[in-house]
Amino acid sequence: MRRIDLGWIRVFVEVVRAGSLSEAARRLNLTQPAVSYQIRRAEAEFGTALLRREHRGVQPTEAGQALFAILSPGVEQVDGLAARLRRRSAPAPLRLHTDYAFSGLWLIPRIHRFRDAHPGTELQIIASQQTDPGRLQAGDIAVLFGNRDRFGPEATLLIEERVVPVCAPHFAEGRTAGTFDSTRLIHLDSPEPAPWFDWRRYLAATGRQADLAKDQGNLRFNTYSLVIDAAVAGQGVALGWGGLVDQLLARGLLRRFGEERVAAGNGYFMIRRDPDEQATRPLRDWLVAESTATPR
């Protein structure tokens, strides 16, 4: 028995689905003459007309409808198998776990540079205030706030905790930097004692703890991004974390309003499930390089 040449199958199925030679050509990214040629080949193989040309397109003949019923499920199954195999062979996405402040203020303004350098890498950002380093999976990296005692010797310090009061330039007008007894303060709500520099610790470190007792109509937020949004909007003075507000200071959206203080051993650390995992190396190297770069 003579074997049928099957090279025209996808074109035939797409023409019947579209009901039009020109629409099938568009979907297949072919010219209409190329589609017509493949249909003529199919009809020559079977020795009968498979399509009926009408004024507004084409319809399958009885033979064409029978052939379509056989071929269409097979084409769908082949496409499904190809998609599954591609997903199986594709590299797993890199996942970066971090908190809302780091992702919004540090990562988002810079992430395009990683995408430009690694255009084929799929990256998933997972922002949460509660990330357990012990539950990281293959392809996971976490950038978390804390101290070396918590994360261990293999964690990499990206940004040391250093804070400085910041406010909008227009809010600073007519006020003396470093004095807070009549200045509205913007607080970040936190557990007690706070694991980071809060206003209580900062004012104690600068000898101005009495200023905290003053009632200036202070503001409180439960996420750091909102704290900084309020400061940029001129709602008061916030504690700016080094690394997170550097670009805002460089662009003139914020101004320093006091002395800087450093909490040695505290900051944002990069944690990996496997320190030698090669798949995560491009992201790890990029995070280290960006953390030491001058704000742009």
NUKE-740473 format. One record per atom (N, C-alpha, C): x, y, z; atom name. Coordinates in steps of 0.2 Angstrom, whole numbers, plus 5000, padded with zeros to 4 digits. Last residue first. Example, Ala and Ser with C-alpha at 12.3 -4.5 7.8 and 13.67 -1.06 7.14 Angstrom:
5064,4989,5035,N
5068,4995,5036,CA
5064,5000,5039,C
5066,4972,5039,N
5062,4978,5039,CA
5066,4984,5039,C
***
This chain:
5114,5273,5206,N
5113,5276,5200,CA
5106,5278,5199,C
5125,5271,5220,N
5118,5272,5218,CA
5118,5275,5211,C
5139,5260,5217,N
5137,5267,5218,CA
5130,5268,5216,C
5139,5243,5223,N
5139,5248,5218,CA
5137,5255,5220,C
5137,5233,5232,N
5143,5237,5233,CA
5144,5243,5228,C
5126,5227,5228,N
5126,5230,5234,CA
5132,5234,5236,C
5129,5222,5215,N
5124,5228,5216,CA
5125,5231,5223,C
5137,5211,5218,N
5140,5217,5214,CA
5135,5223,5215,C
5128,5203,5225,N
5134,5206,5228,CA
5137,5212,5225,C
5119,5201,5215,N
5117,5204,5221,CA
5123,5207,5225,C
5127,5194,5205,N
5123,5200,5204,CA
5121,5204,5210,C
5130,5182,5212,N
5135,5187,5210,CA
5132,5194,5209,C
5117,5177,5213,N
5121,5178,5219,CA
5126,5183,5217,C
5113,5175,5200,N
5109,5180,5204,CA
5113,5181,5210,C
5123,5166,5195,N
5122,5172,5192,CA
5119,5177,5196,C
5121,5155,5204,N
5127,5159,5205,CA
5126,5166,5201,C
5111,5145,5204,N
5110,5152,5207,CA
5116,5157,5207,C
5117,5134,5199,N
5111,5137,5195,CA
5110,5144,5198,C
5127,5129,5207,N
5129,5133,5202,CA
5123,5137,5198,C
5128,5129,5225,N
5124,5128,5219,CA
5125,5132,5213,C
5136,5131,5236,N
5140,5129,5230,CA
5135,5128,5224,C
5127,5133,5247,N
5132,5138,5245,CA
5136,5137,5238,C
5111,5129,5246,N
5117,5126,5245,CA
5122,5131,5243,C
5102,5139,5250,N
5101,5133,5253,CA
5108,5129,5252,C
5108,5155,5255,N
5107,5150,5250,CA
5106,5144,5253,C
5106,5172,5259,N
5106,5165,5262,CA
5105,5161,5256,C
5112,5188,5262,N
5110,5183,5257,CA
5111,5176,5260,C
5106,5200,5274,N
5110,5195,5272,CA
5108,5191,5267,C
5105,5216,5280,N
5102,5212,5275,CA
5108,5206,5273,C
5110,5218,5297,N
5108,5221,5290,CA
5105,5215,5286,C
5122,5219,5310,N
5115,5218,5308,CA
5115,5221,5300,C
5136,5221,5313,N
5133,5214,5313,CA
5126,5213,5311,C
5133,5237,5320,N
5137,5232,5317,CA
5135,5225,5318,C
5123,5249,5316,N
5122,5243,5320,CA
5127,5238,5317,C
5126,5266,5315,N
5127,5260,5312,CA
5126,5254,5317,C
5119,5282,5311,N
5121,5277,5316,CA
5121,5270,5313,C
5121,5299,5306,N
5120,5292,5304,CA
5122,5288,5310,C
5111,5313,5311,N
5117,5309,5311,CA
5116,5302,5309,C
5099,5322,5301,N
5102,5320,5307,CA
5108,5316,5306,C
5093,5322,5289,N
5090,5326,5294,CA
5093,5324,5300,C
5095,5321,5271,N
5097,5319,5278,CA
5095,5324,5283,C
5081,5321,5260,N
5087,5324,5262,CA
5088,5321,5269,C
5074,5314,5245,N
5074,5314,5252,CA
5081,5318,5254,C
5075,5317,5231,N
5068,5316,5234,CA
5068,5316,5242,C
5087,5317,5226,N
5085,5323,5229,CA
5078,5323,5231,C
5094,5306,5221,N
5089,5310,5216,CA
5086,5316,5219,C
5100,5302,5232,N
5104,5304,5226,CA
5100,5308,5222,C
5090,5298,5240,N
5094,5303,5242,CA
5098,5306,5236,C
5085,5287,5233,N
5080,5293,5234,CA
5084,5299,5236,C
5096,5279,5233,N
5094,5282,5227,CA
5089,5288,5228,C
5096,5276,5247,N
5102,5279,5244,CA
5100,5282,5237,C
5087,5268,5254,N
5085,5275,5253,CA
5091,5279,5249,C
5093,5256,5256,N
5086,5256,5254,CA
5084,5263,5251,C
5106,5259,5259,N
5105,5254,5254,CA
5098,5255,5251,C
5101,5263,5276,N
5106,5263,5271,CA
5105,5258,5266,C
5085,5268,5280,N
5090,5263,5280,CA
5095,5263,5274,C
5079,5282,5288,N
5081,5280,5282,CA
5086,5274,5282,C
5067,5286,5298,N
5073,5283,5299,CA
5075,5280,5292,C
5058,5301,5294,N
5058,5294,5295,CA
5066,5292,5296,C
5048,5315,5297,N
5055,5313,5297,CA
5055,5305,5298,C
5034,5320,5287,N
5038,5320,5293,CA
5044,5317,5292,C
5027,5321,5275,N
5023,5320,5281,CA
5027,5320,5288,C
5032,5322,5262,N
5033,5328,5267,CA
5029,5327,5273,C
5033,5311,5254,N
5027,5316,5253,CA
5027,5322,5258,C
5044,5305,5259,N
5044,5308,5252,CA
5039,5313,5251,C
5037,5299,5270,N
5043,5304,5271,CA
5044,5308,5264,C
5028,5291,5265,N
5026,5296,5269,CA
5031,5302,5269,C
5037,5281,5259,N
5032,5285,5254,CA
5029,5291,5258,C
5043,5276,5270,N
5047,5280,5265,CA
5042,5284,5261,C
5032,5269,5276,N
5036,5274,5280,CA
5039,5279,5275,C
5029,5261,5266,N
5024,5266,5267,CA
5027,5271,5271,C
5040,5252,5267,N
5039,5256,5260,CA
5034,5262,5261,C
5038,5246,5279,N
5043,5251,5278,CA
5042,5255,5272,C
5022,5244,5287,N
5027,5242,5282,CA
5032,5248,5280,C
5014,5250,5296,N
5016,5243,5297,CA
5021,5240,5292,C
5016,5266,5303,N
5015,5262,5298,CA
5017,5255,5299,C
5012,5281,5311,N
5015,5274,5312,CA
5012,5270,5306,C
5016,5298,5315,N
5013,5293,5311,CA
5016,5286,5312,C
5013,5311,5328,N
5017,5306,5324,CA
5013,5301,5320,C
5011,5323,5334,N
5006,5320,5329,CA
5009,5315,5325,C
5020,5325,5343,N
5020,5330,5337,CA
5015,5327,5332,C
5024,5325,5359,N
5018,5323,5355,CA
5018,5328,5349,C
5039,5319,5366,N
5035,5324,5364,CA
5030,5322,5359,C
5047,5308,5369,N
5041,5309,5374,CA
5036,5315,5371,C
5057,5308,5361,N
5052,5303,5360,CA
5046,5305,5364,C
5066,5317,5367,N
5062,5320,5361,CA
5057,5315,5360,C
5074,5311,5376,N
5068,5315,5379,CA
5064,5317,5373,C
5085,5305,5369,N
5079,5301,5370,CA
5073,5305,5373,C
5096,5310,5363,N
5090,5314,5363,CA
5084,5310,5364,C
5108,5304,5361,N
5107,5308,5367,CA
5101,5312,5367,C
5109,5295,5351,N
5111,5302,5349,CA
5110,5306,5355,C
5104,5283,5356,N
5111,5283,5354,CA
5114,5290,5352,C
5091,5287,5358,N
5095,5286,5364,CA
5102,5286,5362,C
5086,5289,5345,N
5087,5295,5349,CA
5091,5293,5356,C
5087,5275,5341,N
5091,5280,5338,CA
5092,5286,5342,C
5078,5268,5350,N
5086,5266,5350,CA
5090,5272,5347,C
5066,5275,5346,N
5069,5274,5353,CA
5076,5273,5353,C
5065,5272,5332,N
5066,5279,5335,CA
5069,5279,5342,C
5075,5258,5329,N
5069,5261,5329,CA
5070,5268,5332,C
5085,5247,5321,N
5085,5253,5324,CA
5078,5256,5323,C
5078,5230,5323,N
5082,5235,5320,CA
5082,5242,5323,C
5070,5223,5331,N
5076,5219,5329,CA
5080,5224,5325,C
5062,5230,5345,N
5063,5230,5338,CA
5070,5227,5336,C
5057,5220,5359,N
5061,5225,5356,CA
5062,5225,5349,C
5042,5222,5350,N
5047,5224,5356,CA
5051,5219,5359,C
5039,5222,5333,N
5039,5219,5339,CA
5044,5222,5344,C
5034,5238,5325,N
5038,5232,5325,CA
5037,5229,5332,C
5030,5251,5314,N
5028,5247,5319,CA
5032,5240,5319,C
5040,5265,5311,N
5038,5258,5308,CA
5036,5254,5314,C
5035,5282,5311,N
5037,5276,5314,CA
5036,5270,5310,C
5040,5298,5309,N
5036,5293,5306,CA
5039,5286,5308,C
5037,5313,5319,N
5041,5307,5317,CA
5037,5302,5314,C
5038,5330,5318,N
5034,5325,5317,CA
5038,5319,5315,C
5047,5340,5329,N
5046,5337,5323,CA
5042,5331,5322,C
5051,5345,5341,N
5045,5348,5338,CA
5044,5346,5331,C
5062,5338,5344,N
5057,5339,5350,CA
5051,5342,5347,C
5073,5335,5336,N
5066,5331,5335,CA
5061,5333,5340,C
5087,5339,5327,N
5083,5341,5333,CA
5076,5338,5331,C
5093,5336,5315,N
5096,5333,5321,CA
5092,5335,5328,C
5091,5352,5307,N
5092,5345,5307,CA
5095,5342,5313,C
5078,5363,5311,N
5085,5362,5312,CA
5087,5354,5312,C
5068,5370,5298,N
5069,5366,5304,CA
5076,5364,5304,C
5066,5377,5287,N
5064,5381,5293,CA
5065,5376,5299,C
5064,5363,5277,N
5064,5370,5277,CA
5062,5373,5283,C
5061,5350,5277,N
5066,5352,5281,CA
5067,5359,5281,C
5050,5348,5268,N
5049,5348,5275,CA
5054,5350,5279,C
5057,5350,5256,N
5053,5355,5258,CA
5051,5355,5265,C
5064,5337,5255,N
5068,5344,5256,CA
5063,5349,5258,C
5058,5325,5266,N
5057,5328,5260,CA
5061,5335,5261,C
5070,5316,5277,N
5063,5319,5275,CA
5063,5322,5269,C
5078,5305,5288,N
5077,5308,5281,CA
5070,5311,5281,C
5091,5299,5299,N
5084,5303,5298,CA
5084,5306,5291,C
5099,5284,5295,N
5100,5291,5296,CA
5093,5294,5295,C
5107,5269,5299,N
5101,5273,5298,CA
5103,5280,5299,C
5113,5253,5293,N
5115,5260,5295,CA
5109,5264,5294,C
5117,5237,5292,N
5112,5241,5295,CA
5115,5248,5297,C
5124,5233,5277,N
5125,5233,5284,CA
5120,5238,5286,C
5120,5222,5264,N
5119,5229,5266,CA
5119,5229,5274,C
5125,5209,5263,N
5124,5213,5257,CA
5124,5220,5259,C
5134,5196,5270,N
5131,5202,5272,CA
5131,5207,5265,C
5130,5179,5267,N
5134,5185,5265,CA
5130,5191,5266,C
5132,5165,5277,N
5127,5170,5275,CA
5132,5176,5272,C
5140,5156,5284,N
5140,5156,5277,CA
5135,5161,5273,C
5138,5158,5298,N
5144,5160,5294,CA
5144,5160,5287,C
5121,5163,5302,N
5127,5158,5302,CA
5133,5161,5297,C
5110,5169,5305,N
5110,5166,5299,CA
5116,5162,5298,C
5111,5174,5319,N
5105,5171,5316,CA
5106,5167,5310,C
5123,5180,5319,N
5122,5175,5324,CA
5115,5171,5322,C
5122,5191,5310,N
5126,5185,5308,CA
5124,5179,5313,C
5105,5197,5310,N
5112,5197,5311,CA
5115,5190,5310,C
5093,5203,5298,N
5095,5200,5304,CA
5102,5201,5306,C
5083,5201,5283,N
5086,5206,5288,CA
5087,5202,5295,C
5087,5192,5268,N
5083,5193,5274,CA
5087,5198,5279,C
5086,5185,5254,N
5089,5191,5257,CA
5085,5193,5262,C
5088,5169,5248,N
5084,5173,5252,CA
5088,5179,5254,C
5085,5158,5234,N
5090,5162,5237,CA
5085,5167,5242,C
5083,5142,5226,N
5080,5148,5230,CA
5086,5152,5233,C
5087,5131,5219,N
5085,5137,5215,CA
5083,5143,5219,C
5079,5120,5231,N
5084,5121,5225,CA
5082,5127,5221,C
5072,5129,5245,N
5072,5124,5240,CA
5078,5125,5235,C
5071,5134,5262,N
5073,5136,5255,CA
5074,5129,5251,C
5068,5132,5275,N
5064,5129,5270,CA
5065,5131,5263,C
5077,5139,5283,N
5078,5132,5283,CA
5073,5128,5278,C
5073,5152,5283,N
5079,5150,5279,CA
5079,5143,5278,C
5057,5157,5282,N
5061,5153,5285,CA
5067,5150,5281,C
5050,5173,5282,N
5053,5168,5277,CA
5058,5164,5282,C
5039,5185,5283,N
5041,5179,5287,CA
5044,5174,5282,C
5036,5195,5275,N
5039,5197,5281,CA
5041,5191,5285,C
5039,5193,5258,N
5035,5191,5264,CA
5039,5193,5270,C
5040,5190,5240,N
5040,5195,5246,CA
5036,5193,5252,C
5048,5183,5228,N
5043,5181,5233,CA
5044,5186,5239,C
5051,5183,5211,N
5052,5187,5218,CA
5046,5185,5222,C
5058,5173,5200,N
5052,5174,5203,CA
5054,5178,5210,C
5065,5173,5183,N
5066,5175,5190,CA
5059,5176,5194,C
5072,5164,5171,N
5066,5166,5174,CA
5067,5167,5181,C
5084,5170,5159,N
5083,5167,5166,CA
5076,5169,5168,C
5088,5176,5147,N
5084,5169,5147,CA
5083,5166,5153,C
5095,5188,5150,N
5088,5188,5147,CA
5084,5182,5147,C
5105,5194,5160,N
5102,5187,5159,CA
5095,5186,5156,C
5106,5207,5158,N
5112,5203,5158,CA
5111,5196,5157,C
5093,5212,5160,N
5097,5213,5153,CA
5103,5209,5153,C
5090,5207,5172,N
5086,5205,5167,CA
5090,5206,5160,C
5099,5215,5180,N
5099,5208,5180,CA
5096,5205,5174,C
5093,5228,5177,N
5100,5226,5175,CA
5102,5219,5175,C
5081,5227,5182,N
5081,5227,5175,CA
5088,5226,5173,C
5082,5229,5196,N
5081,5222,5193,CA
5082,5222,5186,C
5082,5241,5203,N
5089,5238,5200,CA
5088,5232,5195,C
5070,5245,5208,N
5074,5250,5204,CA
5080,5247,5201,C
5067,5232,5215,N
5064,5234,5209,CA
5067,5239,5205,C
5077,5232,5227,N
5077,5227,5221,CA
5074,5230,5215,C
5074,5242,5236,N
5081,5241,5233,CA
5081,5237,5227,C
5061,5244,5238,N
5065,5250,5238,CA
5072,5249,5235,C
5054,5232,5237,N
5051,5238,5234,CA
5056,5243,5233,C
5062,5222,5243,N
5060,5221,5236,CA
5058,5227,5233,C
5065,5228,5255,N
5070,5226,5251,CA
5068,5226,5244,C
5051,5229,5260,N
5056,5234,5260,CA
5061,5233,5255,C
5046,5215,5260,N
5043,5221,5256,CA
5048,5227,5255,C
5060,5203,5260,N
5054,5207,5263,CA
5052,5212,5258,C
5062,5188,5250,N
5064,5194,5253,CA
5058,5197,5256,C
5068,5176,5239,N
5063,5177,5244,CA
5066,5183,5248,C
5069,5172,5223,N
5072,5176,5227,CA
5067,5178,5233,C
5072,5158,5212,N
5067,5161,5217,CA
5071,5165,5222,C
5073,5154,5195,N
5077,5156,5201,CA
5071,5160,5206,C
5065,5140,5187,N
5066,5147,5189,CA
5070,5148,5195,C
5074,5127,5179,N
5069,5129,5184,CA
5070,5136,5186,C
5076,5126,5161,N
5079,5126,5168,CA
5074,5129,5173,C
5066,5114,5152,N
5068,5121,5153,CA
5071,5121,5160,C
5062,5101,5150,N
5069,5102,5149,CA
5071,5109,5151,C
5049,5102,5154,N
5053,5098,5158,CA
5060,5099,5157,C
5044,5111,5144,N
5044,5113,5152,CA
5049,5109,5156,C
5045,5103,5133,N
5049,5109,5134,CA
5049,5112,5141,C
5037,5093,5136,N
5044,5091,5135,CA
5048,5098,5136,C
5024,5100,5136,N
5027,5096,5142,CA
5034,5095,5142,C
5024,5104,5122,N
5024,5109,5128,CA
5027,5106,5134,C
5024,5092,5116,N
5029,5096,5115,CA
5030,5101,5120,C
5011,5087,5120,N
5017,5083,5122,CA
5023,5088,5121,C
5003,5096,5114,N
5003,5096,5121,CA
5009,5092,5124,C
5005,5094,5100,N
5007,5101,5103,CA
5007,5100,5111,C
5000,5081,5100,N
5007,5082,5098,CA
5010,5089,5101,C
4987,5083,5103,N
4991,5079,5107,CA
4998,5080,5106,C
4983,5091,5092,N
4983,5093,5099,CA
4987,5089,5103,C
4985,5081,5081,N
4989,5088,5081,CA
4989,5091,5088,C
4975,5072,5085,N
4982,5070,5085,CA
4987,5076,5085,C
4963,5079,5084,N
4965,5076,5090,CA
4973,5075,5090,C
4964,5081,5069,N
4964,5086,5074,CA
4966,5084,5081,C
4963,5069,5061,N
4970,5073,5062,CA
4969,5078,5068,C
4950,5064,5061,N
4956,5060,5063,CA
4962,5064,5065,C
4943,5075,5057,N
4941,5072,5064,CA
4946,5067,5066,C
4948,5078,5045,N
4949,5082,5050,CA
4948,5079,5057,C
4943,5067,5037,N
4950,5068,5038,CA
4952,5072,5044,C
4929,5070,5037,N
4932,5064,5040,CA
4939,5064,5042,C
4930,5083,5031,N
4927,5082,5038,CA
4930,5076,5041,C
4934,5079,5018,N
4939,5083,5022,CA
4936,5083,5030,C
4924,5071,5014,N
4930,5068,5015,CA
4934,5072,5019,C
4914,5082,5013,N
4913,5076,5018,CA
4919,5072,5019,C
4924,5097,5014,N
4920,5092,5011,CA
4918,5086,5015,C
4926,5111,5025,N
4928,5104,5023,CA
4922,5100,5019,C
4925,5127,5017,N
4922,5122,5022,CA
4925,5116,5020,C
4932,5144,5017,N
4932,5137,5015,CA
4928,5133,5020,C
4926,5161,5012,N
4931,5156,5015,CA
4931,5149,5013,C
4915,5167,5006,N
4919,5170,5012,CA
4923,5165,5016,C
4912,5159,4995,N
4913,5166,4994,CA
4917,5169,5000,C
4921,5143,4996,N
4915,5147,4996,CA
4917,5155,4996,C
4928,5128,4992,N
4929,5135,4992,CA
4922,5139,4991,C
4929,5114,5001,N
4925,5117,4997,CA
4926,5125,4997,C
4942,5102,5003,N
4939,5108,5005,CA
4935,5111,4999,C
4946,5090,4997,N
4945,5090,5004,CA
4942,5097,5007,C
4943,5081,4983,N
4943,5087,4986,CA
4942,5087,4993,C
4954,5067,4980,N
4948,5070,4980,CA
4948,5077,4984,C
4966,5060,4981,N
4963,5060,4975,CA
4956,5062,4975,C
4975,5061,4992,N
4969,5057,4993,CA
4965,5056,4986,C
4986,5068,4987,N
4987,5062,4990,CA
4981,5058,4991,C
4979,5079,4982,N
4982,5075,4977,CA
4984,5068,4980,C
4975,5085,4994,N
4970,5083,4989,CA
4973,5078,4984,C
4988,5089,4998,N
4984,5084,5002,CA
4979,5081,4998,C
4992,5098,4989,N
4996,5092,4990,CA
4992,5087,4993,C
4983,5108,4991,N
4983,5104,4984,CA
4987,5098,4985,C
4987,5112,5003,N
4981,5109,5003,CA
4980,5105,4996,C
5000,5117,5000,N
5000,5112,5005,CA
4993,5108,5004,C
4996,5128,4992,N
5000,5123,4989,CA
5000,5117,4993,C
4989,5137,5001,N
4986,5134,4995,CA
4989,5128,4992,C
5000,5140,5009,N
4995,5136,5012,CA
4991,5133,5006,C
5008,5148,4999,N
5011,5142,5002,CA
5006,5137,5006,C
4999,5158,4996,N
5000,5153,4991,CA
5004,5147,4994,C
4999,5165,5009,N
4993,5161,5007,CA
4994,5156,5001,C
5014,5162,5019,N
5010,5165,5014,CA
5004,5161,5012,C
5014,5160,5037,N
5015,5157,5030,CA
5012,5162,5025,C
5010,5159,5051,N
5016,5163,5048,CA
5018,5161,5042,C
4999,5153,5055,N
5005,5149,5054,CA
5011,5153,5052,C
4990,5163,5055,N
4991,5160,5061,CA
4998,5156,5061,C
4990,5167,5041,N
4992,5172,5047,CA
4994,5168,5053,C
4985,5156,5035,N
4992,5158,5034,CA
4994,5163,5039,C
4972,5156,5041,N
4977,5150,5043,CA
4984,5152,5041,C
4967,5167,5034,N
4968,5167,5042,CA
4973,5161,5044,C
4968,5163,5021,N
4972,5168,5023,CA
4973,5169,5030,C
4959,5152,5021,N
4966,5151,5019,CA
4970,5156,5021,C
4947,5148,5033,N
4950,5153,5029,CA
4957,5151,5027,C
4943,5141,5044,N
4938,5142,5039,CA
4940,5147,5034,C
4951,5138,5055,N
4951,5145,5054,CA
4945,5146,5049,C
4951,5123,5055,N
4949,5127,5061,CA
4947,5134,5059,C
4955,5121,5041,N
4948,5119,5043,CA
4946,5123,5050,C
4968,5126,5042,N
4963,5129,5038,CA
4956,5127,5040,C
4974,5118,5052,N
4973,5125,5054,CA
4968,5128,5049,C
4974,5105,5045,N
4970,5106,5051,CA
4969,5113,5053,C
4982,5109,5034,N
4975,5107,5033,CA
4971,5108,5040,C
4994,5111,5041,N
4991,5116,5037,CA
4984,5115,5036,C
4997,5099,5047,N
4996,5105,5052,CA
4992,5110,5048,C
4999,5090,5036,N
4994,5089,5041,CA
4992,5096,5045,C
5008,5090,5026,N
5003,5095,5025,CA
4998,5095,5031,C
5016,5078,5027,N
5019,5085,5028,CA
5014,5091,5028,C
5014,5065,5024,N
5010,5069,5029,CA
5012,5076,5031,C
5011,5055,5011,N
5015,5060,5013,CA
5011,5064,5018,C
5005,5038,5013,N
5003,5045,5012,CA
5009,5050,5015,C
5011,5024,5004,N
5011,5028,5011,CA
5009,5035,5009,C
5003,5011,4996,N
5007,5017,4995,CA
5006,5021,5002,C
5004,4994,5000,N
5000,5000,5000,CA
5004,5006,5000,C
***
